[in-house]
Amino acid sequence: MLIQIPVSIGELVDKITILSTKTQRLEGVALDHVRQELGLLEKALVDSGIKLEPRERSDLEEVNKKAMGYRRGNPTAGSRAVVRD
């Protein structure tokens, strides 16, 4: 189910860069879901008429990779472990 909510361009771009980074870490069904959401958000950005320069996007992706604990050459570094009782 999809819902529509008001969101700032900054939040939209941040979510796009986070999902883009996640596509490098995930596989299977999880990757499919992320790609689907990423496609919808990228379409929303294009439809808004706002153009994000490639350098701006790559800079934001680097910031988010650091925040997510992503390390170059090791896409699983910083990933959270799931602990079950």
Secondary structure, 3 states (H helix, E strand, C coil): CCCCCCCCHHHHHHHHHHHHHHCCCCCHHHHHHHHHHHHHHHHHHHHHCCCCCHHHHHHHHHHHHHHCCCECCECCCCCCCCCCC
